[in-house]
Amino acid sequence: MAARTSLATAKRPKKSAKSAVTKKTTSPANRAKAPRTAPAPAGASAVATAEIKLEKRRALALVTELMAIPGGSGDEAAVASYVRKKLLAAGAPADAIQFDNAHRHTPLPGNCGNLIFQLPGTLKAPRRLLMAHMDTVPICIGAKPTRKGETIVSANKQTGLGADDRAGVATLLSTALTILENRLPHPPLTFLWVIQEEVGLYGARNVELRRLGKPKLAFNFDGGPAEKLTCGATGGYRLKIDIEGLASHAGGAPEQGVSAIAIAAFAIADLVEHGWHGAIQKDGHLGTSNVGVIQGGAATNVVADQVAIRAEARSHDPAFRNQIVAAIRDAFERAAAAVKNNAGRSGKVTFDGRLDYESFRLADDEPCLLAAEAAVRRVGGVPLRSISNGGLDANWMSARGIPTVTLGCGQVNIHTTSESLDIGQFQTACRIALTLATGGETSP
């Protein structure tokens, strides 16, 4: 998750004791498929029941246990196993819990696919999807979650906490368990725990849509404050740049060599000088680029003949993002042509790039966005729409025909050793998720 720019702040509506759910709509077929789920007691609304039954201590225990499980990208099996065991213990039918084969289509080898849990509805309404990603960044492996006042931090100061996105995983799990154990009325639901978000959104990109039950509203729980609703995000393009120079002895015959490192240095300096590196603003267009990884050279007494670079370009405007990519290519090609040895030989560069995710923007009246705003208000919050300069699973879900809004779970300083989880915000996220899952945000 990256920095976001606020678009609008919604106003709180007046509170109402009524609920949109006032009668039983469970069909005999649905009762047969989901015997553990039943309508609320007479006169009780779904949302009121949900708020009463939310077990804050249990939710806190879930997120603490989940953050302690190692599970970087491609190694999510232990996290998925934990979630599955909890669902089964709460009475979920085994055949309602499935894994897809997304991990077989990802560049990074994985030990499990996306975890999918479906519940038939007891209320007649469109299916809803709640999702979160199971993987963490490498710095979070070895986390030791411990409570410190009203936050959770890692007692191991050398690691991050992993609240991004185990807090989202726990939010979904708490919601599913509460519905199962308390037999709360709900529309048809799909819970989706995805893999490999941190390395390219590969779980969402490769999820088997046929297993999701054709949801009409989708909610992604990831980083940030619980009341922030991300309704759009940038698009990202990744580049692998290989530079080939010519080796020579750095002391005896440096003039015979072509330094691949020098080519890289000239190219990066060119990008910085002409405003194509870092934050980019050209003719009213905005974007970013970064040279993030440089690998090359073997010894100080050898003119380096090989350098591998990984870089990226981002923009909400696809055409401008293509301009950034073109500028990066041009800079490296110019540098390769400029650095020559005493015989006039120069180096060369090769490029391999791919679109990681395309930008998206939900319509102002998108049903999932309006439902999320109503849910935030229902729990006493003030929803705040925002746009992200980072990629989200919602990028690919929206691109694949499932418009998705992203909500936070109280994570702070993600991807750092100072990461923490705001307990109050996390519990608010759990209440929002439960409200959405029961349809309780609908205005009376």
SETILO-191534 format. One record per residue (C-alpha): residue number from 1; x, z, y. Coordinates in nm, 3 decimals. Layout:
REM SETILO-191534
[pt NUM [X Z Y]]
...
REM end
This chain:
REM SETILO-191534
[pt 1 [0.000 0.000 0.000]]
[pt 2 [0.127 -0.084 0.347]]
[pt 3 [0.041 0.004 0.706]]
[pt 4 [-0.308 -0.096 0.812]]
[pt 5 [-0.480 -0.178 1.138]]
[pt 6 [-0.819 -0.021 1.207]]
[pt 7 [-1.105 -0.257 1.281]]
[pt 8 [-1.404 -0.035 1.340]]
[pt 9 [-1.536 0.315 1.301]]
[pt 10 [-1.893 0.358 1.181]]
[pt 11 [-2.132 0.625 1.306]]
[pt 12 [-2.280 0.897 1.091]]
[pt 13 [-2.648 0.860 1.008]]
[pt 14 [-2.890 1.150 1.020]]
[pt 15 [-2.899 1.348 0.697]]
[pt 16 [-3.198 1.308 0.470]]
[pt 17 [-3.314 1.523 0.184]]
[pt 18 [-3.470 1.222 0.015]]
[pt 19 [-3.303 0.988 -0.230]]
[pt 20 [-3.350 0.628 -0.325]]
[pt 21 [-3.384 0.738 -0.688]]
[pt 22 [-3.724 0.899 -0.736]]
[pt 23 [-3.849 0.771 -1.069]]
[pt 24 [-3.729 0.707 -1.422]]
[pt 25 [-3.627 0.348 -1.489]]
[pt 26 [-3.448 0.387 -1.821]]
[pt 27 [-3.545 0.119 -2.070]]
[pt 28 [-3.576 0.193 -2.444]]
[pt 29 [-3.291 -0.051 -2.508]]
[pt 30 [-3.057 0.126 -2.270]]
[pt 31 [-3.149 0.467 -2.408]]
[pt 32 [-3.051 0.344 -2.753]]
[pt 33 [-2.714 0.220 -2.631]]
[pt 34 [-2.630 0.525 -2.422]]
[pt 35 [-2.784 0.832 -2.584]]
[pt 36 [-2.570 1.071 -2.375]]
[pt 37 [-2.713 0.940 -2.046]]
[pt 38 [-3.058 1.039 -1.918]]
[pt 39 [-3.250 1.052 -1.590]]
[pt 40 [-3.210 1.349 -1.361]]
[pt 41 [-3.462 1.633 -1.376]]
[pt 42 [-3.795 1.567 -1.207]]
[pt 43 [-3.766 1.576 -0.830]]
[pt 44 [-3.385 1.561 -0.828]]
[pt 45 [-3.199 1.263 -0.691]]
[pt 46 [-2.894 1.108 -0.858]]
[pt 47 [-2.669 1.184 -0.565]]
[pt 48 [-2.784 1.545 -0.534]]
[pt 49 [-2.719 1.602 -0.904]]
[pt 50 [-2.381 1.431 -0.876]]
[pt 51 [-2.269 1.650 -0.589]]
[pt 52 [-2.379 1.968 -0.766]]
[pt 53 [-2.206 1.879 -1.089]]
[pt 54 [-1.872 1.757 -0.950]]
[pt 55 [-1.614 1.992 -1.100]]
[pt 56 [-1.336 2.021 -0.845]]
[pt 57 [-1.108 2.229 -1.067]]
[pt 58 [-1.137 1.981 -1.349]]
[pt 59 [-1.066 1.687 -1.116]]
[pt 60 [-0.758 1.868 -0.986]]
[pt 61 [-0.638 1.936 -1.340]]
[pt 62 [-0.686 1.571 -1.433]]
[pt 63 [-0.481 1.436 -1.144]]
[pt 64 [-0.205 1.694 -1.196]]
[pt 65 [-0.174 1.609 -1.565]]
[pt 66 [-0.183 1.236 -1.497]]
[pt 67 [0.091 1.249 -1.233]]
[pt 68 [0.318 1.423 -1.484]]
[pt 69 [0.292 1.137 -1.735]]
[pt 70 [0.578 0.884 -1.703]]
[pt 71 [0.435 0.537 -1.670]]
[pt 72 [0.607 0.274 -1.461]]
[pt 73 [0.495 -0.088 -1.453]]
[pt 74 [0.478 -0.223 -1.807]]
[pt 75 [0.481 0.127 -1.956]]
[pt 76 [0.122 0.239 -1.899]]
[pt 77 [0.024 0.305 -2.263]]
[pt 78 [0.060 0.686 -2.240]]
[pt 79 [-0.160 0.696 -1.930]]
[pt 80 [-0.422 0.476 -2.093]]
[pt 81 [-0.417 0.692 -2.406]]
[pt 82 [-0.479 1.005 -2.196]]
[pt 83 [-0.778 0.842 -2.025]]
[pt 84 [-0.922 0.714 -2.353]]
[pt 85 [-0.897 1.053 -2.525]]
[pt 86 [-1.077 1.223 -2.235]]
[pt 87 [-1.357 0.967 -2.244]]
[pt 88 [-1.404 1.003 -2.619]]
[pt 89 [-1.408 1.382 -2.593]]
[pt 90 [-1.687 1.355 -2.334]]
[pt 91 [-1.902 1.149 -2.570]]
[pt 92 [-1.816 0.792 -2.474]]
[pt 93 [-1.883 0.551 -2.762]]
[pt 94 [-1.553 0.421 -2.902]]
[pt 95 [-1.672 0.061 -2.893]]
[pt 96 [-1.745 0.091 -2.520]]
[pt 97 [-1.373 0.146 -2.452]]
[pt 98 [-1.157 -0.166 -2.482]]
[pt 99 [-0.818 -0.306 -2.391]]
[pt 100 [-0.775 -0.665 -2.282]]
[pt 101 [-0.462 -0.875 -2.333]]
[pt 102 [-0.346 -0.897 -1.971]]
[pt 103 [0.001 -0.767 -2.065]]
[pt 104 [0.060 -1.078 -2.275]]
[pt 105 [0.038 -1.296 -1.966]]
[pt 106 [0.265 -1.101 -1.731]]
[pt 107 [0.631 -1.180 -1.649]]
[pt 108 [0.719 -0.817 -1.722]]
[pt 109 [0.668 -0.720 -2.089]]
[pt 110 [0.403 -0.448 -2.120]]
[pt 111 [0.295 -0.201 -2.387]]
[pt 112 [-0.080 -0.220 -2.319]]
[pt 113 [-0.344 -0.423 -2.142]]
[pt 114 [-0.606 -0.320 -1.889]]
[pt 115 [-0.833 -0.037 -2.004]]
[pt 116 [-1.205 -0.112 -1.967]]
[pt 117 [-1.499 0.127 -2.018]]
[pt 118 [-1.856 0.001 -1.985]]
[pt 119 [-2.175 0.204 -1.957]]
[pt 120 [-2.522 0.046 -1.976]]
[pt 121 [-2.739 0.153 -1.686]]
[pt 122 [-3.025 0.398 -1.687]]
[pt 123 [-3.130 0.264 -1.347]]
[pt 124 [-3.232 -0.097 -1.292]]
[pt 125 [-2.969 -0.223 -1.046]]
[pt 126 [-2.672 -0.461 -1.030]]
[pt 127 [-2.362 -0.359 -1.226]]
[pt 128 [-2.090 -0.174 -1.034]]
[pt 129 [-1.716 -0.183 -1.099]]
[pt 130 [-1.479 0.106 -1.016]]
[pt 131 [-1.107 0.040 -1.060]]
[pt 132 [-0.758 0.186 -1.006]]
[pt 133 [-0.408 0.101 -1.128]]
[pt 134 [-0.220 0.309 -1.383]]
[pt 135 [0.143 0.224 -1.304]]
[pt 136 [0.374 0.397 -1.059]]
[pt 137 [0.696 0.284 -0.889]]
[pt 138 [1.025 0.383 -1.063]]
[pt 139 [1.104 0.662 -0.815]]
[pt 140 [0.804 0.858 -0.947]]
[pt 141 [0.919 0.875 -1.309]]
[pt 142 [1.006 1.237 -1.384]]
[pt 143 [0.765 1.385 -1.130]]
[pt 144 [0.674 1.753 -1.172]]
[pt 145 [0.344 1.802 -0.985]]
[pt 146 [0.300 2.145 -0.830]]
[pt 147 [0.052 2.284 -0.582]]
[pt 148 [0.181 2.375 -0.237]]
[pt 149 [-0.100 2.510 -0.021]]
[pt 150 [-0.363 2.239 0.011]]
[pt 151 [-0.136 1.965 -0.119]]
[pt 152 [0.033 1.865 -0.443]]
[pt 153 [0.402 1.770 -0.433]]
[pt 154 [0.673 1.709 -0.691]]
[pt 155 [0.884 2.013 -0.774]]
[pt 156 [1.154 1.765 -0.874]]
[pt 157 [1.287 1.674 -0.530]]
[pt 158 [1.459 1.363 -0.666]]
[pt 159 [1.132 1.189 -0.750]]
[pt 160 [0.814 1.076 -0.586]]
[pt 161 [0.483 1.228 -0.695]]
[pt 162 [0.303 0.927 -0.840]]
[pt 163 [-0.024 1.001 -0.659]]
[pt 164 [-0.017 0.626 -0.598]]
[pt 165 [-0.212 0.562 -0.800]]
[pt 166 [-0.269 0.840 -1.051]]
[pt 167 [-0.505 0.989 -0.793]]
[pt 168 [-0.714 0.673 -0.827]]
[pt 169 [-0.695 0.695 -1.207]]
[pt 170 [-0.815 1.057 -1.192]]
[pt 171 [-1.092 0.974 -0.945]]
[pt 172 [-1.238 0.720 -1.186]]
[pt 173 [-1.191 0.947 -1.487]]
[pt 174 [-1.354 1.245 -1.313]]
[pt 175 [-1.649 1.023 -1.221]]
[pt 176 [-1.695 0.889 -1.574]]
[pt 177 [-1.667 1.234 -1.733]]
[pt 178 [-1.915 1.386 -1.489]]
[pt 179 [-2.170 1.116 -1.563]]
[pt 180 [-2.123 1.144 -1.939]]
[pt 181 [-2.130 1.523 -1.961]]
[pt 182 [-2.418 1.575 -1.720]]
[pt 183 [-2.621 1.274 -1.826]]
[pt 184 [-2.658 1.152 -1.470]]
[pt 185 [-2.874 0.847 -1.399]]
[pt 186 [-2.670 0.546 -1.292]]
[pt 187 [-2.674 0.167 -1.264]]
[pt 188 [-2.475 -0.036 -1.519]]
[pt 189 [-2.109 0.062 -1.473]]
[pt 190 [-1.767 -0.076 -1.556]]
[pt 191 [-1.458 0.140 -1.514]]
[pt 192 [-1.132 -0.057 -1.501]]
[pt 193 [-0.784 0.095 -1.518]]
[pt 194 [-0.535 -0.186 -1.457]]
[pt 195 [-0.167 -0.236 -1.534]]
[pt 196 [0.133 -0.363 -1.336]]
[pt 197 [-0.006 -0.344 -0.983]]
[pt 198 [0.324 -0.237 -0.830]]
[pt 199 [0.519 -0.543 -0.949]]
[pt 200 [0.277 -0.816 -0.846]]
[pt 201 [-0.086 -0.715 -0.908]]
[pt 202 [-0.058 -0.860 -1.256]]
[pt 203 [-0.328 -0.649 -1.419]]
[pt 204 [-0.594 -0.766 -1.175]]
[pt 205 [-0.454 -1.118 -1.176]]
[pt 206 [-0.487 -1.145 -1.555]]
[pt 207 [-0.786 -0.922 -1.632]]
[pt 208 [-1.025 -1.082 -1.881]]
[pt 209 [-1.332 -1.122 -1.665]]
[pt 210 [-1.567 -1.168 -1.960]]
[pt 211 [-1.510 -0.802 -2.051]]
[pt 212 [-1.628 -0.671 -1.713]]
[pt 213 [-1.999 -0.740 -1.749]]
[pt 214 [-2.038 -0.951 -1.430]]
[pt 215 [-2.030 -0.672 -1.168]]
[pt 216 [-2.193 -0.741 -0.832]]
[pt 217 [-2.027 -0.458 -0.636]]
[pt 218 [-1.665 -0.354 -0.683]]
[pt 219 [-1.467 -0.056 -0.553]]
[pt 220 [-1.089 -0.017 -0.584]]
[pt 221 [-0.941 0.333 -0.544]]
[pt 222 [-0.581 0.329 -0.424]]
[pt 223 [-0.368 0.489 -0.150]]
[pt 224 [-0.455 0.642 0.185]]
[pt 225 [-0.730 0.859 0.337]]
[pt 226 [-1.060 0.880 0.151]]
[pt 227 [-1.263 0.752 0.447]]
[pt 228 [-1.053 0.440 0.507]]
[pt 229 [-1.211 0.123 0.368]]
[pt 230 [-0.975 -0.171 0.333]]
[pt 231 [-1.181 -0.487 0.365]]
[pt 232 [-0.898 -0.739 0.390]]
[pt 233 [-0.531 -0.782 0.307]]
[pt 234 [-0.240 -1.014 0.364]]
[pt 235 [-0.112 -1.280 0.125]]
[pt 236 [0.237 -1.261 -0.022]]
[pt 237 [0.491 -1.518 -0.145]]
[pt 238 [0.807 -1.425 -0.336]]
[pt 239 [1.131 -1.623 -0.343]]
[pt 240 [1.428 -1.618 -0.577]]
[pt 241 [1.726 -1.787 -0.414]]
[pt 242 [2.038 -1.870 -0.616]]
[pt 243 [2.353 -1.957 -0.423]]
[pt 244 [2.637 -2.141 -0.595]]
[pt 245 [2.978 -2.141 -0.429]]
[pt 246 [3.328 -2.207 -0.564]]
[pt 247 [3.558 -1.936 -0.698]]
[pt 248 [3.923 -1.909 -0.599]]
[pt 249 [4.188 -1.640 -0.567]]
[pt 250 [4.107 -1.444 -0.252]]
[pt 251 [4.475 -1.372 -0.182]]
[pt 252 [4.658 -1.677 -0.316]]
[pt 253 [4.420 -1.958 -0.226]]
[pt 254 [4.117 -1.838 -0.031]]
[pt 255 [4.092 -2.173 0.147]]
[pt 256 [4.005 -2.340 -0.183]]
[pt 257 [3.699 -2.125 -0.239]]
[pt 258 [3.342 -2.150 -0.113]]
[pt 259 [3.200 -1.801 -0.071]]
[pt 260 [2.841 -1.763 -0.188]]
[pt 261 [2.836 -1.430 -0.003]]
[pt 262 [2.936 -1.603 0.321]]
[pt 263 [2.653 -1.852 0.272]]
[pt 264 [2.406 -1.566 0.226]]
[pt 265 [2.542 -1.389 0.533]]
[pt 266 [2.511 -1.698 0.753]]
[pt 267 [2.157 -1.766 0.631]]
[pt 268 [2.032 -1.413 0.689]]
[pt 269 [2.195 -1.398 1.033]]
[pt 270 [2.024 -1.729 1.117]]
[pt 271 [1.684 -1.587 1.017]]
[pt 272 [1.736 -1.274 1.224]]
[pt 273 [1.863 -1.465 1.527]]
[pt 274 [1.570 -1.704 1.534]]
[pt 275 [1.300 -1.446 1.469]]
[pt 276 [1.215 -1.535 1.109]]
[pt 277 [1.314 -1.202 0.951]]
[pt 278 [1.122 -0.872 0.968]]
[pt 279 [0.815 -0.873 1.192]]
[pt 280 [0.747 -1.233 1.294]]
[pt 281 [0.543 -1.355 1.589]]
[pt 282 [0.540 -1.725 1.668]]
[pt 283 [0.290 -1.904 1.893]]
[pt 284 [0.023 -1.640 1.836]]
[pt 285 [0.076 -1.628 1.459]]
[pt 286 [0.186 -1.309 1.282]]
[pt 287 [0.370 -1.247 0.958]]
[pt 288 [0.665 -1.073 0.797]]
[pt 289 [0.963 -1.164 0.582]]
[pt 290 [1.230 -0.965 0.406]]
[pt 291 [1.548 -1.029 0.213]]
[pt 292 [1.518 -0.734 -0.020]]
[pt 293 [1.775 -0.784 -0.296]]
[pt 294 [2.127 -0.933 -0.296]]
[pt 295 [2.337 -0.944 -0.613]]
[pt 296 [2.671 -1.118 -0.642]]
[pt 297 [3.046 -1.100 -0.660]]
[pt 298 [3.269 -0.953 -0.927]]
[pt 299 [3.595 -0.843 -0.761]]
[pt 300 [3.750 -0.818 -0.417]]
[pt 301 [4.029 -1.059 -0.513]]
[pt 302 [3.790 -1.340 -0.608]]
[pt 303 [3.597 -1.558 -0.367]]
[pt 304 [3.240 -1.500 -0.489]]
[pt 305 [3.087 -1.811 -0.644]]
[pt 306 [2.742 -1.672 -0.730]]
[pt 307 [2.480 -1.475 -0.537]]
[pt 308 [2.119 -1.411 -0.635]]
[pt 309 [1.871 -1.315 -0.365]]
[pt 310 [1.509 -1.202 -0.380]]
[pt 311 [1.301 -1.238 -0.067]]
[pt 312 [0.937 -1.244 0.040]]
[pt 313 [0.708 -1.380 0.310]]
[pt 314 [0.367 -1.242 0.410]]
[pt 315 [0.088 -1.344 0.644]]
[pt 316 [-0.289 -1.327 0.666]]
[pt 317 [-0.268 -1.695 0.764]]
[pt 318 [-0.171 -1.907 0.460]]
[pt 319 [-0.044 -2.196 0.674]]
[pt 320 [0.181 -1.968 0.879]]
[pt 321 [0.310 -1.802 0.561]]
[pt 322 [0.414 -2.148 0.443]]
[pt 323 [0.603 -2.192 0.773]]
[pt 324 [0.791 -1.868 0.707]]
[pt 325 [0.886 -1.983 0.358]]
[pt 326 [1.002 -2.317 0.499]]
[pt 327 [1.214 -2.138 0.761]]
[pt 328 [1.381 -1.930 0.491]]
[pt 329 [1.461 -2.241 0.287]]
[pt 330 [1.596 -2.426 0.590]]
[pt 331 [1.824 -2.136 0.688]]
[pt 332 [1.982 -2.114 0.344]]
[pt 333 [2.024 -2.491 0.313]]
[pt 334 [2.192 -2.510 0.654]]
[pt 335 [2.425 -2.224 0.562]]
[pt 336 [2.516 -2.385 0.229]]
[pt 337 [2.605 -2.709 0.406]]
[pt 338 [2.807 -2.531 0.675]]
[pt 339 [3.040 -2.324 0.455]]
[pt 340 [3.314 -2.556 0.316]]
[pt 341 [3.657 -2.524 0.163]]
[pt 342 [3.972 -2.709 0.268]]
[pt 343 [3.871 -3.011 0.057]]
[pt 344 [3.534 -3.038 0.226]]
[pt 345 [3.337 -2.908 -0.068]]
[pt 346 [3.029 -2.697 0.008]]
[pt 347 [2.798 -2.475 -0.191]]
[pt 348 [2.438 -2.531 -0.288]]
[pt 349 [2.119 -2.329 -0.312]]
[pt 350 [1.823 -2.347 -0.547]]
[pt 351 [1.483 -2.191 -0.489]]
[pt 352 [1.214 -2.057 -0.720]]
[pt 353 [0.900 -1.923 -0.554]]
[pt 354 [0.546 -1.820 -0.636]]
[pt 355 [0.236 -1.698 -0.459]]
[pt 356 [0.191 -1.333 -0.556]]
[pt 357 [-0.153 -1.300 -0.403]]
[pt 358 [-0.362 -1.479 -0.144]]
[pt 359 [-0.500 -1.308 0.165]]
[pt 360 [-0.868 -1.219 0.180]]
[pt 361 [-1.124 -1.076 0.420]]
[pt 362 [-1.463 -0.941 0.314]]
[pt 363 [-1.765 -1.047 0.516]]
[pt 364 [-1.892 -0.781 0.754]]
[pt 365 [-2.213 -0.755 0.552]]
[pt 366 [-2.055 -0.771 0.205]]
[pt 367 [-2.268 -0.545 -0.020]]
[pt 368 [-1.973 -0.351 -0.164]]
[pt 369 [-1.842 -0.276 0.186]]
[pt 370 [-2.180 -0.158 0.311]]
[pt 371 [-2.228 0.057 0.000]]
[pt 372 [-1.885 0.215 0.046]]
[pt 373 [-1.960 0.295 0.410]]
[pt 374 [-2.292 0.452 0.312]]
[pt 375 [-2.121 0.661 0.042]]
[pt 376 [-1.863 0.793 0.288]]
[pt 377 [-2.141 0.892 0.528]]
[pt 378 [-2.337 1.049 0.245]]
[pt 379 [-2.056 1.297 0.177]]
[pt 380 [-2.026 1.376 0.549]]
[pt 381 [-1.745 1.143 0.645]]
[pt 382 [-1.699 0.869 0.903]]
[pt 383 [-1.601 0.535 0.745]]
[pt 384 [-1.318 0.339 0.903]]
[pt 385 [-1.269 -0.029 0.825]]
[pt 386 [-0.912 -0.152 0.804]]
[pt 387 [-0.694 -0.450 0.718]]
[pt 388 [-0.382 -0.410 0.502]]
[pt 389 [-0.043 -0.575 0.545]]
[pt 390 [0.027 -0.502 0.179]]
[pt 391 [-0.114 -0.651 -0.137]]
[pt 392 [-0.395 -0.485 -0.332]]
[pt 393 [-0.563 -0.539 -0.666]]
[pt 394 [-0.859 -0.633 -0.447]]
[pt 395 [-0.670 -0.949 -0.344]]
[pt 396 [-0.693 -1.091 -0.693]]
[pt 397 [-1.035 -0.948 -0.775]]
[pt 398 [-1.177 -1.111 -0.463]]
[pt 399 [-0.993 -1.437 -0.537]]
[pt 400 [-1.147 -1.437 -0.885]]
[pt 401 [-1.501 -1.406 -0.758]]
[pt 402 [-1.551 -1.028 -0.742]]
[pt 403 [-1.545 -0.914 -0.375]]
[pt 404 [-1.379 -0.572 -0.377]]
[pt 405 [-1.337 -0.301 -0.115]]
[pt 406 [-1.052 -0.050 -0.143]]
[pt 407 [-1.087 0.323 -0.074]]
[pt 408 [-0.810 0.584 -0.053]]
[pt 409 [-0.765 0.903 -0.255]]
[pt 410 [-0.560 1.119 -0.020]]
[pt 411 [-0.209 0.994 -0.098]]
[pt 412 [0.053 1.050 0.172]]
[pt 413 [0.405 0.899 0.205]]
[pt 414 [0.373 0.691 -0.109]]
[pt 415 [0.681 0.538 -0.275]]
[pt 416 [0.906 0.813 -0.135]]
[pt 417 [1.041 1.149 -0.254]]
[pt 418 [0.826 1.317 0.014]]
[pt 419 [0.502 1.183 -0.134]]
[pt 420 [0.215 1.431 -0.149]]
[pt 421 [-0.154 1.443 -0.236]]
[pt 422 [-0.399 1.599 0.008]]
[pt 423 [-0.628 1.800 -0.220]]
[pt 424 [-0.927 1.796 0.015]]
[pt 425 [-0.903 1.420 0.060]]
[pt 426 [-0.870 1.368 -0.314]]
[pt 427 [-1.180 1.575 -0.382]]
[pt 428 [-1.366 1.379 -0.115]]
[pt 429 [-1.262 1.057 -0.291]]
[pt 430 [-1.405 1.196 -0.615]]
[pt 431 [-1.736 1.271 -0.442]]
[pt 432 [-1.745 0.922 -0.290]]
[pt 433 [-1.674 0.761 -0.627]]
[pt 434 [-1.944 0.968 -0.797]]
[pt 435 [-2.189 0.880 -0.522]]
[pt 436 [-2.113 0.509 -0.567]]
[pt 437 [-2.131 0.529 -0.946]]
[pt 438 [-2.474 0.692 -0.938]]
[pt 439 [-2.613 0.466 -0.667]]
[pt 440 [-2.666 0.773 -0.452]]
[pt 441 [-2.540 0.615 -0.131]]
[pt 442 [-2.852 0.397 -0.098]]
[pt 443 [-3.047 0.484 0.214]]
[pt 444 [-3.390 0.640 0.141]]
REM end
